[in-house]
Amino acid sequence: QVHLVESGGGLVQAGGSLRLSCAASERIFSSYAAAWFRQVPGKERQFVAAISWSGGNTYYADSVKGRFTISRDNAKNTVYLQMNSLKPEETAVYHCAADHRGTILSGSHYSYDYWGQGTQVTVSS
């Protein structure tokens, strides 16, 4: 079992930046691929970005390429999502997820074994 805890959400103006963190207490998390998804009420969970266990490979949704950066620090058992140039339509709860297949980067939420509770990001216009 891997427990994921997100932090760093908040209220930001359009064009602003936030950095989200996803921390796990279990060391095995450093061998898992990880991803960020976002969800608004009534809509399906949307893929944002994924990263391999080593951090050597990343994968982004087209809508965030060039603005968001996913990274990880395995010594701290933490994955990050740097979000720049945020847009109001990106207001959502952002969830961290982990996949025991450390090198597989998937945009499907069905691929992921563990999920955090999420952190709210609100972008005002």
A tleap script that builds the chain and sets N, CA, C and O, in Angstrom:
source leaprc.protein.ff14SB
mol = sequence {
  NGLN VAL HIE LEU VAL GLU SER GLY GLY GLY
  LEU VAL GLN ALA GLY GLY SER LEU ARG LEU
  SER CYS ALA ALA SER GLU ARG ILE PHE SER
  SER TYR ALA ALA ALA TRP PHE ARG GLN VAL
  PRO GLY LYS GLU ARG GLN PHE VAL ALA ALA
  ILE SER TRP SER GLY GLY ASN THR TYR TYR
  ALA ASP SER VAL LYS GLY ARG PHE THR ILE
  SER ARG ASP ASN ALA LYS ASN THR VAL TYR
  LEU GLN MET ASN SER LEU LYS PRO GLU GLU
  THR ALA VAL TYR HIE CYS ALA ALA ASP HIE
  ARG GLY THR ILE LEU SER GLY SER HIE TYR
  SER TYR ASP TYR TRP GLY GLN GLY THR GLN
  VAL THR VAL SER CSER
}
set mol.1.N position { 0.834 -1.189 0.000 }
set mol.1.CA position { 0.000 0.000 0.000 }
set mol.1.C position { 0.877 1.250 0.000 }
set mol.1.O position { 1.848 1.343 0.751 }
set mol.2.N position { 0.526 2.189 -0.838 }
set mol.2.CA position { 1.242 3.461 -0.900 }
set mol.2.C position { 0.246 4.582 -0.607 }
set mol.2.O position { -0.812 4.670 -1.231 }
set mol.3.N position { 0.596 5.418 0.333 }
set mol.3.CA position { -0.262 6.548 0.694 }
set mol.3.C position { 0.332 7.825 0.121 }
set mol.3.O position { 1.487 8.162 0.382 }
set mol.4.N position { -0.470 8.522 -0.657 }
set mol.4.CA position { -0.021 9.735 -1.321 }
set mol.4.C position { -0.740 10.940 -0.729 }
set mol.4.O position { -1.951 10.920 -0.513 }
set mol.5.N position { 0.033 11.986 -0.474 }
set mol.5.CA position { -0.537 13.205 0.091 }
set mol.5.C position { -0.111 14.389 -0.764 }
set mol.5.O position { 1.078 14.682 -0.892 }
set mol.6.N position { -1.086 15.061 -1.344 }
set mol.6.CA position { -0.808 16.238 -2.167 }
set mol.6.C position { -0.861 17.508 -1.327 }
set mol.6.O position { -1.554 17.582 -0.313 }
set mol.7.N position { -0.109 18.499 -1.780 }
set mol.7.CA position { -0.147 19.821 -1.152 }
set mol.7.C position { 0.255 20.860 -2.185 }
set mol.7.O position { 0.740 20.530 -3.267 }
set mol.8.N position { 0.046 22.115 -1.831 }
set mol.8.CA position { 0.488 23.200 -2.699 }
set mol.8.C position { -0.601 23.877 -3.494 }
set mol.8.O position { -0.348 24.865 -4.183 }
set mol.9.N position { -1.819 23.353 -3.406 }
set mol.9.CA position { -2.914 23.990 -4.120 }
set mol.9.C position { -3.281 25.321 -3.487 }
set mol.9.O position { -2.797 25.676 -2.412 }
set mol.10.N position { -4.148 26.046 -4.178 }
set mol.10.CA position { -4.586 27.327 -3.648 }
set mol.10.C position { -5.252 28.160 -4.707 }
set mol.10.O position { -5.625 27.669 -5.772 }
set mol.11.N position { -5.395 29.430 -4.397 }
set mol.11.CA position { -6.028 30.383 -5.302 }
set mol.11.C position { -4.950 31.215 -5.979 }
set mol.11.O position { -4.066 31.757 -5.316 }
set mol.12.N position { -5.024 31.312 -7.296 }
set mol.12.CA position { -4.035 32.075 -8.047 }
set mol.12.C position { -4.749 32.791 -9.196 }
set mol.12.O position { -5.758 32.308 -9.709 }
set mol.13.N position { -4.226 33.921 -9.582 }
set mol.13.CA position { -4.808 34.637 -10.714 }
set mol.13.C position { -4.371 34.011 -12.029 }
set mol.13.O position { -3.329 33.360 -12.110 }
set mol.14.N position { -5.171 34.215 -13.039 }
set mol.14.CA position { -4.823 33.725 -14.372 }
set mol.14.C position { -3.439 34.260 -14.755 }
set mol.14.O position { -3.125 35.431 -14.543 }
set mol.15.N position { -2.627 33.373 -15.323 }
set mol.15.CA position { -1.260 33.729 -15.675 }
set mol.15.C position { -0.253 33.461 -14.582 }
set mol.15.O position { 0.955 33.561 -14.797 }
set mol.16.N position { -0.754 33.119 -13.406 }
set mol.16.CA position { 0.130 32.868 -12.281 }
set mol.16.C position { 0.669 31.452 -12.254 }
set mol.16.O position { 0.445 30.665 -13.173 }
set mol.17.N position { 1.388 31.143 -11.176 }
set mol.17.CA position { 2.063 29.845 -11.046 }
set mol.17.C position { 1.774 29.222 -9.685 }
set mol.17.O position { 1.521 29.915 -8.700 }
set mol.18.N position { 1.820 27.904 -9.662 }
set mol.18.CA position { 1.749 27.134 -8.432 }
set mol.18.C position { 2.645 25.914 -8.592 }
set mol.18.O position { 2.874 25.431 -9.701 }
set mol.19.N position { 3.144 25.430 -7.469 }
set mol.19.CA position { 3.874 24.170 -7.479 }
set mol.19.C position { 3.187 23.204 -6.527 }
set mol.19.O position { 3.055 23.468 -5.331 }
set mol.20.N position { 2.756 22.092 -7.079 }
set mol.20.CA position { 2.132 21.049 -6.283 }
set mol.20.C position { 3.167 20.010 -5.883 }
set mol.20.O position { 4.128 19.755 -6.610 }
set mol.21.N position { 2.958 19.423 -4.730 }
set mol.21.CA position { 3.814 18.348 -4.249 }
set mol.21.C position { 2.974 17.120 -3.927 }
set mol.21.O position { 1.824 17.224 -3.502 }
set mol.22.N position { 3.571 15.965 -4.137 }
set mol.22.CA position { 2.928 14.689 -3.799 }
set mol.22.C position { 3.954 13.866 -3.034 }
set mol.22.O position { 4.958 13.433 -3.598 }
set mol.23.N position { 3.701 13.655 -1.765 }
set mol.23.CA position { 4.648 12.951 -0.909 }
set mol.23.C position { 4.096 11.589 -0.498 }
set mol.23.O position { 2.903 11.431 -0.242 }
set mol.24.N position { 4.989 10.623 -0.443 }
set mol.24.CA position { 4.636 9.286 0.022 }
set mol.24.C position { 5.572 8.907 1.162 }
set mol.24.O position { 6.745 9.281 1.166 }
set mol.25.N position { 5.052 8.171 2.114 }
set mol.25.CA position { 5.888 7.753 3.243 }
set mol.25.C position { 6.567 6.420 2.966 }
set mol.25.O position { 7.515 6.040 3.652 }
set mol.26.N position { 6.070 5.711 1.948 }
set mol.26.CA position { 6.642 4.399 1.640 }
set mol.26.C position { 7.767 4.539 0.623 }
set mol.26.O position { 7.586 5.146 -0.433 }
set mol.27.N position { 8.923 3.978 0.944 }
set mol.27.CA position { 10.093 4.113 0.074 }
set mol.27.C position { 9.869 3.500 -1.303 }
set mol.27.O position { 10.487 3.919 -2.282 }
set mol.28.N position { 8.997 2.521 -1.377 }
set mol.28.CA position { 8.756 1.846 -2.655 }
set mol.28.C position { 8.219 2.812 -3.710 }
set mol.28.O position { 8.307 2.543 -4.908 }
set mol.29.N position { 7.667 3.930 -3.262 }
set mol.29.CA position { 7.139 4.923 -4.199 }
set mol.29.C position { 8.218 5.384 -5.174 }
set mol.29.O position { 7.918 5.742 -6.313 }
set mol.30.N position { 9.454 5.375 -4.734 }
set mol.30.CA position { 10.540 5.832 -5.604 }
set mol.30.C position { 10.767 4.889 -6.781 }
set mol.30.O position { 11.464 5.253 -7.728 }
set mol.31.N position { 10.202 3.703 -6.746 }
set mol.31.CA position { 10.323 2.761 -7.863 }
set mol.31.C position { 9.083 2.748 -8.757 }
set mol.31.O position { 9.019 1.994 -9.728 }
set mol.32.N position { 8.100 3.588 -8.423 }
set mol.32.CA position { 6.841 3.649 -9.168 }
set mol.32.C position { 6.841 4.809 -10.146 }
set mol.32.O position { 7.444 5.849 -9.883 }
set mol.33.N position { 6.171 4.634 -11.266 }
set mol.33.CA position { 5.836 5.791 -12.087 }
set mol.33.C position { 4.780 6.606 -11.340 }
set mol.33.O position { 4.039 6.077 -10.511 }
set mol.34.N position { 4.728 7.882 -11.644 }
set mol.34.CA position { 3.763 8.752 -10.972 }
set mol.34.C position { 3.139 9.702 -11.985 }
set mol.34.O position { 3.695 9.956 -13.053 }
set mol.35.N position { 1.993 10.207 -11.631 }
set mol.35.CA position { 1.284 11.092 -12.556 }
set mol.35.C position { 0.421 12.078 -11.779 }
set mol.35.O position { 0.137 11.911 -10.593 }
set mol.36.N position { 0.026 13.097 -12.497 }
set mol.36.CA position { -0.953 14.057 -11.999 }
set mol.36.C position { -2.171 14.029 -12.919 }
set mol.36.O position { -2.057 14.019 -14.145 }
set mol.37.N position { -3.326 14.017 -12.289 }
set mol.37.CA position { -4.604 14.138 -12.985 }
set mol.37.C position { -5.367 15.290 -12.339 }
set mol.37.O position { -5.046 15.719 -11.230 }
set mol.38.N position { -6.368 15.778 -13.036 }
set mol.38.CA position { -7.229 16.793 -12.442 }
set mol.38.C position { -8.684 16.462 -12.738 }
set mol.38.O position { -9.006 15.801 -13.725 }
set mol.39.N position { -9.549 16.939 -11.858 }
set mol.39.CA position { -10.960 16.611 -11.995 }
set mol.39.C position { -11.829 17.746 -11.483 }
set mol.39.O position { -11.565 18.337 -10.436 }
set mol.40.N position { -12.874 18.035 -12.250 }
set mol.40.CA position { -13.903 18.958 -11.800 }
set mol.40.C position { -15.178 18.155 -11.593 }
set mol.40.O position { -15.361 17.117 -12.229 }
set mol.41.N position { -16.055 18.613 -10.723 }
set mol.41.CA position { -17.287 17.849 -10.443 }
set mol.41.C position { -18.083 17.582 -11.707 }
set mol.41.O position { -18.307 18.474 -12.524 }
set mol.42.N position { -18.504 16.334 -11.848 }
set mol.42.CA position { -19.331 15.951 -12.976 }
set mol.42.C position { -18.563 15.592 -14.233 }
set mol.42.O position { -19.155 15.224 -15.247 }
set mol.43.N position { -17.251 15.699 -14.167 }
set mol.43.CA position { -16.448 15.365 -15.347 }
set mol.43.C position { -15.446 14.269 -15.010 }
set mol.43.O position { -15.104 14.035 -13.851 }
set mol.44.N position { -14.988 13.606 -16.072 }
set mol.44.CA position { -14.033 12.535 -15.890 }
set mol.44.C position { -12.674 13.088 -15.489 }
set mol.44.O position { -12.307 14.210 -15.836 }
set mol.45.N position { -11.937 12.265 -14.748 }
set mol.45.CA position { -10.592 12.645 -14.361 }
set mol.45.C position { -9.736 12.826 -15.625 }
set mol.45.O position { -9.759 11.982 -16.521 }
set mol.46.N position { -8.987 13.925 -15.689 }
set mol.46.CA position { -8.222 14.294 -16.878 }
set mol.46.C position { -6.725 14.175 -16.606 }
set mol.46.O position { -6.220 14.685 -15.605 }
set mol.47.N position { -6.038 13.508 -17.495 }
set mol.47.CA position { -4.591 13.351 -17.380 }
set mol.47.C position { -3.888 14.690 -17.574 }
set mol.47.O position { -4.274 15.501 -18.416 }
set mol.48.N position { -2.844 14.900 -16.768 }
set mol.48.CA position { -2.044 16.124 -16.881 }
set mol.48.C position { -0.601 15.798 -17.270 }
set mol.48.O position { -0.102 16.296 -18.279 }
set mol.49.N position { 0.069 14.962 -16.470 }
set mol.49.CA position { 1.475 14.659 -16.718 }
set mol.49.C position { 1.856 13.389 -15.974 }
set mol.49.O position { 1.245 13.028 -14.968 }
set mol.50.N position { 2.898 12.707 -16.500 }
set mol.50.CA position { 3.399 11.490 -15.861 }
set mol.50.C position { 4.917 11.484 -15.915 }
set mol.50.O position { 5.527 12.145 -16.755 }
set mol.51.N position { 5.519 10.719 -14.996 }
set mol.51.CA position { 6.968 10.648 -14.916 }
set mol.51.C position { 7.366 9.229 -14.519 }
set mol.51.O position { 6.709 8.595 -13.694 }
set mol.52.N position { 8.444 8.746 -15.113 }
set mol.52.CA position { 8.931 7.409 -14.794 }
set mol.52.C position { 9.596 7.398 -13.420 }
set mol.52.O position { 9.819 8.450 -12.820 }
set mol.53.N position { 9.909 6.210 -12.932 }
set mol.53.CA position { 10.460 6.097 -11.586 }
set mol.53.C position { 11.776 6.870 -11.445 }
set mol.53.O position { 12.058 7.430 -10.385 }
set mol.54.N position { 12.565 6.899 -12.493 }
set mol.54.CA position { 13.869 7.551 -12.433 }
set mol.54.C position { 13.787 9.048 -12.709 }
set mol.54.O position { 14.722 9.796 -12.423 }
set mol.55.N position { 12.660 9.471 -13.266 }
set mol.55.CA position { 12.549 10.859 -13.680 }
set mol.55.C position { 13.086 11.097 -15.078 }
set mol.55.O position { 13.030 12.216 -15.588 }
set mol.56.N position { 13.608 10.043 -15.700 }
set mol.56.CA position { 14.228 10.203 -17.002 }
set mol.56.C position { 13.251 10.355 -18.163 }
set mol.56.O position { 13.607 10.851 -19.232 }
set mol.57.N position { 12.032 9.925 -17.936 }
set mol.57.CA position { 11.002 10.044 -18.977 }
set mol.57.C position { 9.774 10.739 -18.429 }
set mol.57.O position { 9.330 10.473 -17.312 }
set mol.58.N position { 9.236 11.635 -19.239 }
set mol.58.CA position { 8.022 12.359 -18.859 }
set mol.58.C position { 7.039 12.358 -20.028 }
set mol.58.O position { 7.402 12.122 -21.180 }
set mol.59.N position { 5.799 12.628 -19.690 }
set mol.59.CA position { 4.725 12.591 -20.680 }
set mol.59.C position { 3.685 13.612 -20.252 }
set mol.59.O position { 3.278 13.646 -19.091 }
set mol.60.N position { 3.254 14.451 -21.199 }
set mol.60.CA position { 2.334 15.533 -20.865 }
set mol.60.C position { 1.095 15.516 -21.756 }
set mol.60.O position { 1.145 15.104 -22.915 }
set mol.61.N position { 0.007 15.964 -21.196 }
set mol.61.CA position { -1.159 16.254 -22.018 }
set mol.61.C position { -0.825 17.441 -22.919 }
set mol.61.O position { -0.106 18.354 -22.512 }
set mol.62.N position { -1.342 17.423 -24.123 }
set mol.62.CA position { -1.047 18.501 -25.079 }
set mol.62.C position { -1.394 19.869 -24.512 }
set mol.62.O position { -0.714 20.857 -24.792 }
set mol.63.N position { -2.440 19.921 -23.726 }
set mol.63.CA position { -2.933 21.208 -23.235 }
set mol.63.C position { -1.995 21.879 -22.241 }
set mol.63.O position { -2.122 23.077 -21.992 }
set mol.64.N position { -1.051 21.125 -21.665 }
set mol.64.CA position { -0.168 21.706 -20.659 }
set mol.64.C position { 1.292 21.758 -21.097 }
set mol.64.O position { 2.130 22.309 -20.383 }
set mol.65.N position { 1.603 21.199 -22.243 }
set mol.65.CA position { 2.994 21.186 -22.720 }
set mol.65.C position { 3.547 22.599 -22.807 }
set mol.65.O position { 2.897 23.516 -23.308 }
set mol.66.N position { 4.751 22.746 -22.311 }
set mol.66.CA position { 5.397 24.053 -22.354 }
set mol.66.C position { 5.050 24.946 -21.181 }
set mol.66.O position { 5.703 25.969 -20.973 }
set mol.67.N position { 4.030 24.581 -20.404 }
set mol.67.CA position { 3.640 25.394 -19.248 }
set mol.67.C position { 3.815 24.648 -17.924 }
set mol.67.O position { 4.137 25.263 -16.907 }
set mol.68.N position { 3.609 23.353 -17.927 }
set mol.68.CA position { 3.715 22.530 -16.725 }
set mol.68.C position { 4.962 21.660 -16.806 }
set mol.68.O position { 5.370 21.234 -17.886 }
set mol.69.N position { 5.558 21.405 -15.652 }
set mol.69.CA position { 6.719 20.521 -15.575 }
set mol.69.C position { 6.542 19.559 -14.409 }
set mol.69.O position { 6.325 19.972 -13.270 }
set mol.70.N position { 6.636 18.275 -14.712 }
set mol.70.CA position { 6.591 17.255 -13.672 }
set mol.70.C position { 8.027 16.838 -13.354 }
set mol.70.O position { 8.855 16.699 -14.254 }
set mol.71.N position { 8.307 16.641 -12.085 }
set mol.71.CA position { 9.641 16.230 -11.667 }
set mol.71.C position { 9.513 15.417 -10.383 }
set mol.71.O position { 8.437 15.337 -9.791 }
set mol.72.N position { 10.614 14.820 -9.964 }
set mol.72.CA position { 10.589 14.063 -8.732 }
set mol.72.C position { 11.930 14.106 -8.033 }
set mol.72.O position { 12.974 14.293 -8.657 }
set mol.73.N position { 11.877 13.931 -6.735 }
set mol.73.CA position { 13.064 13.830 -5.906 }
set mol.73.C position { 12.908 12.534 -5.108 }
set mol.73.O position { 12.212 12.499 -4.094 }
set mol.74.N position { 13.553 11.492 -5.569 }
set mol.74.CA position { 13.366 10.187 -4.920 }
set mol.74.C position { 13.989 10.130 -3.531 }
set mol.74.O position { 13.586 9.310 -2.707 }
set mol.75.N position { 14.942 10.970 -3.270 }
set mol.75.CA position { 15.507 11.022 -1.916 }
set mol.75.C position { 14.470 11.536 -0.921 }
set mol.75.O position { 14.508 11.194 0.261 }
set mol.76.N position { 13.544 12.360 -1.411 }
set mol.76.CA position { 12.475 12.903 -0.566 }
set mol.76.C position { 11.151 12.171 -0.789 }
set mol.76.O position { 10.143 12.490 -0.159 }
set mol.77.N position { 11.165 11.192 -1.686 }
set mol.77.CA position { 9.935 10.435 -1.963 }
set mol.77.C position { 8.793 11.354 -2.392 }
set mol.77.O position { 7.649 11.186 -1.969 }
set mol.78.N position { 9.122 12.314 -3.226 }
set mol.78.CA position { 8.154 13.347 -3.591 }
set mol.78.C position { 8.172 13.603 -5.088 }
set mol.78.O position { 9.224 13.611 -5.729 }
set mol.79.N position { 6.984 13.812 -5.622 }
set mol.79.CA position { 6.802 14.208 -7.024 }
set mol.79.C position { 6.206 15.609 -7.036 }
set mol.79.O position { 5.382 15.950 -6.188 }
set mol.80.N position { 6.625 16.407 -7.994 }
set mol.80.CA position { 6.183 17.800 -8.086 }
set mol.80.C position { 5.494 18.071 -9.416 }
set mol.80.O position { 5.709 17.379 -10.410 }
set mol.81.N position { 4.666 19.098 -9.395 }
set mol.81.CA position { 4.091 19.611 -10.636 }
set mol.81.C position { 4.190 21.129 -10.586 }
set mol.81.O position { 3.473 21.789 -9.834 }
set mol.82.N position { 5.091 21.668 -11.397 }
set mol.82.CA position { 5.213 23.118 -11.523 }
set mol.82.C position { 4.253 23.577 -12.605 }
set mol.82.O position { 4.328 23.119 -13.745 }
set mol.83.N position { 3.356 24.475 -12.251 }
set mol.83.CA position { 2.338 24.933 -13.190 }
set mol.83.C position { 2.506 26.432 -13.411 }
set mol.83.O position { 2.393 27.222 -12.474 }
set mol.84.N position { 2.769 26.807 -14.624 }
set mol.84.CA position { 2.928 28.209 -14.998 }
set mol.84.C position { 1.842 28.627 -15.981 }
set mol.84.O position { 1.207 27.789 -16.622 }
set mol.85.N position { 1.643 29.923 -16.087 }
set mol.85.CA position { 0.655 30.482 -17.017 }
set mol.85.C position { -0.700 29.801 -16.864 }
set mol.85.O position { -1.308 29.381 -17.848 }
set mol.86.N position { -1.155 29.699 -15.658 }
set mol.86.CA position { -2.406 28.996 -15.378 }
set mol.86.C position { -3.607 29.719 -15.972 }
set mol.86.O position { -3.633 30.946 -16.073 }
set mol.87.N position { -4.598 28.929 -16.361 }
set mol.87.CA position { -5.812 29.444 -16.981 }
set mol.87.C position { -7.020 29.140 -16.093 }
set mol.87.O position { -7.009 28.152 -15.359 }
set mol.88.N position { -8.039 29.956 -16.146 }
set mol.88.CA position { -9.229 29.704 -15.309 }
set mol.88.C position { -9.844 28.325 -15.531 }
set mol.88.O position { -10.353 27.712 -14.593 }
set mol.89.N position { -9.798 27.842 -16.760 }
set mol.89.CA position { -10.387 26.534 -17.045 }
set mol.89.C position { -9.590 25.376 -16.450 }
set mol.89.O position { -10.006 24.220 -16.535 }
set mol.90.N position { -8.452 25.689 -15.852 }
set mol.90.CA position { -7.654 24.658 -15.194 }
set mol.90.C position { -7.983 24.540 -13.707 }
set mol.90.O position { -7.321 23.807 -12.971 }
set mol.91.N position { -8.985 25.250 -13.287 }
set mol.91.CA position { -9.488 25.101 -11.929 }
set mol.91.C position { -10.024 23.684 -11.754 }
set mol.91.O position { -10.875 23.233 -12.521 }
set mol.92.N position { -9.518 22.991 -10.742 }
set mol.92.CA position { -9.877 21.588 -10.531 }
set mol.92.C position { -9.235 21.108 -9.242 }
set mol.92.O position { -8.432 21.802 -8.617 }
set mol.93.N position { -9.619 19.893 -8.866 }
set mol.93.CA position { -8.868 19.186 -7.828 }
set mol.93.C position { -7.792 18.377 -8.543 }
set mol.93.O position { -8.075 17.614 -9.466 }
set mol.94.N position { -6.568 18.561 -8.102 }
set mol.94.CA position { -5.432 17.885 -8.723 }
set mol.94.C position { -5.046 16.699 -7.840 }
set mol.94.O position { -4.814 16.832 -6.638 }
set mol.95.N position { -4.987 15.528 -8.493 }
set mol.95.CA position { -4.676 14.288 -7.792 }
set mol.95.C position { -3.348 13.725 -8.268 }
set mol.95.O position { -3.007 13.794 -9.449 }
set mol.96.N position { -2.617 13.172 -7.329 }
set mol.96.CA position { -1.403 12.442 -7.626 }
set mol.96.C position { -1.750 10.954 -7.698 }
set mol.96.O position { -2.635 10.481 -6.984 }
set mol.97.N position { -1.044 10.217 -8.570 }
set mol.97.CA position { -1.280 8.785 -8.707 }
set mol.97.C position { 0.038 8.060 -8.891 }
set mol.97.O position { 1.022 8.645 -9.343 }
set mol.98.N position { 0.054 6.774 -8.535 }
set mol.98.CA position { 1.267 5.970 -8.651 }
set mol.98.C position { 0.958 4.649 -9.335 }
set mol.98.O position { -0.085 4.035 -9.111 }
set mol.99.N position { 1.894 4.231 -10.173 }
set mol.99.CA position { 1.776 2.983 -10.932 }
set mol.99.C position { 3.005 2.138 -10.637 }
set mol.99.O position { 4.135 2.583 -10.838 }
set mol.100.N position { 2.782 0.907 -10.156 }
set mol.100.CA position { 3.907 0.058 -9.780 }
set mol.100.C position { 4.795 -0.287 -10.978 }
set mol.100.O position { 5.939 -0.707 -10.803 }
set mol.101.N position { 4.265 -0.111 -12.197 }
set mol.101.CA position { 5.089 -0.336 -13.386 }
set mol.101.C position { 5.894 0.946 -13.608 }
set mol.101.O position { 5.441 1.874 -14.278 }
set mol.102.N position { 7.039 0.974 -13.058 }
set mol.102.CA position { 7.807 2.203 -12.955 }
set mol.102.C position { 8.192 2.888 -14.245 }
set mol.102.O position { 8.476 4.086 -14.248 }
set mol.103.N position { 8.206 2.149 -15.349 }
set mol.103.CA position { 8.652 2.741 -16.609 }
set mol.103.C position { 7.512 2.988 -17.583 }
set mol.103.O position { 7.734 3.529 -18.667 }
set mol.104.N position { 6.300 2.603 -17.218 }
set mol.104.CA position { 5.147 2.769 -18.108 }
set mol.104.C position { 4.498 4.119 -17.819 }
set mol.104.O position { 4.096 4.377 -16.685 }
set mol.105.N position { 4.391 4.965 -18.807 }
set mol.105.CA position { 3.764 6.275 -18.642 }
set mol.105.C position { 2.428 6.256 -19.362 }
set mol.105.O position { 2.373 6.174 -20.589 }
set mol.106.N position { 1.373 6.331 -18.605 }
set mol.106.CA position { 0.034 6.204 -19.168 }
set mol.106.C position { -0.797 7.445 -18.881 }
set mol.106.O position { -0.682 8.067 -17.824 }
set mol.107.N position { -1.630 7.784 -19.844 }
set mol.107.CA position { -2.576 8.882 -19.674 }
set mol.107.C position { -3.941 8.410 -19.211 }
set mol.107.O position { -4.875 9.204 -19.102 }
set mol.108.N position { -4.057 7.125 -18.939 }
set mol.108.CA position { -5.337 6.574 -18.504 }
set mol.108.C position { -5.351 6.395 -16.988 }
set mol.108.O position { -4.426 5.826 -16.408 }
set mol.109.N position { -6.404 6.886 -16.366 }
set mol.109.CA position { -6.448 6.769 -14.901 }
set mol.109.C position { -6.601 5.316 -14.459 }
set mol.109.O position { -6.323 4.983 -13.307 }
set mol.110.N position { -7.047 4.443 -15.382 }
set mol.110.CA position { -7.198 3.033 -15.030 }
set mol.110.C position { -5.853 2.353 -14.781 }
set mol.110.O position { -5.797 1.291 -14.161 }
set mol.111.N position { -4.784 2.956 -15.256 }
set mol.111.CA position { -3.460 2.344 -15.149 }
set mol.111.C position { -2.844 2.472 -13.768 }
set mol.111.O position { -1.881 1.775 -13.449 }
set mol.112.N position { -3.382 3.343 -12.960 }
set mol.112.CA position { -2.717 3.700 -11.714 }
set mol.112.C position { -3.314 2.971 -10.513 }
set mol.112.O position { -4.528 2.805 -10.389 }
set mol.113.N position { -2.410 2.544 -9.636 }
set mol.113.CA position { -2.797 1.686 -8.520 }
set mol.113.C position { -3.208 2.471 -7.275 }
set mol.113.O position { -4.083 2.052 -6.518 }
set mol.114.N position { -2.559 3.615 -7.082 }
set mol.114.CA position { -2.764 4.370 -5.848 }
set mol.114.C position { -3.036 5.831 -6.171 }
set mol.114.O position { -2.513 6.388 -7.136 }
set mol.115.N position { -3.876 6.435 -5.326 }
set mol.115.CA position { -4.293 7.816 -5.539 }
set mol.115.C position { -4.257 8.599 -4.236 }
set mol.115.O position { -4.502 8.058 -3.158 }
set mol.116.N position { -3.949 9.874 -4.357 }
set mol.116.CA position { -4.085 10.771 -3.224 }
set mol.116.C position { -5.465 11.392 -3.193 }
set mol.116.O position { -6.262 11.221 -4.115 }
set mol.117.N position { -5.738 12.120 -2.113 }
set mol.117.CA position { -7.052 12.737 -1.932 }
set mol.117.C position { -7.234 13.988 -2.787 }
set mol.117.O position { -8.362 14.400 -3.060 }
set mol.118.N position { -6.148 14.575 -3.198 }
set mol.118.CA position { -6.240 15.735 -4.072 }
set mol.118.C position { -6.021 17.057 -3.366 }
set mol.118.O position { -6.167 17.166 -2.149 }
set mol.119.N position { -5.668 18.055 -4.150 }
set mol.119.CA position { -5.516 19.414 -3.652 }
set mol.119.C position { -6.213 20.361 -4.628 }
set mol.119.O position { -6.077 20.229 -5.844 }
set mol.120.N position { -6.954 21.308 -4.080 }
set mol.120.CA position { -7.753 22.206 -4.921 }
set mol.120.C position { -6.890 23.307 -5.501 }
set mol.120.O position { -6.132 23.967 -4.790 }
set mol.121.N position { -7.018 23.495 -6.807 }
set mol.121.CA position { -6.387 24.619 -7.491 }
set mol.121.C position { -7.499 25.467 -8.095 }
set mol.121.O position { -8.326 24.972 -8.861 }
set mol.122.N position { -7.508 26.741 -7.745 }
set mol.122.CA position { -8.511 27.648 -8.272 }
set mol.122.C position { -7.803 28.798 -8.971 }
set mol.122.O position { -6.987 29.500 -8.374 }
set mol.123.N position { -8.128 28.978 -10.246 }
set mol.123.CA position { -7.513 30.041 -11.043 }
set mol.123.C position { -8.583 31.080 -11.348 }
set mol.123.O position { -9.571 30.796 -12.026 }
set mol.124.N position { -8.373 32.268 -10.845 }
set mol.124.CA position { -9.366 33.328 -11.047 }
set mol.124.C position { -9.037 34.128 -12.303 }
set mol.124.O position { -7.873 34.280 -12.675 }
set mol.125.N position { -10.086 34.635 -12.948 }
set mol.125.CA position { -9.889 35.393 -14.186 }
set mol.125.C position { -9.737 36.877 -13.916 }
set mol.125.O position { -9.564 37.660 -14.850 }
savepdb mol mol.pdb
quit
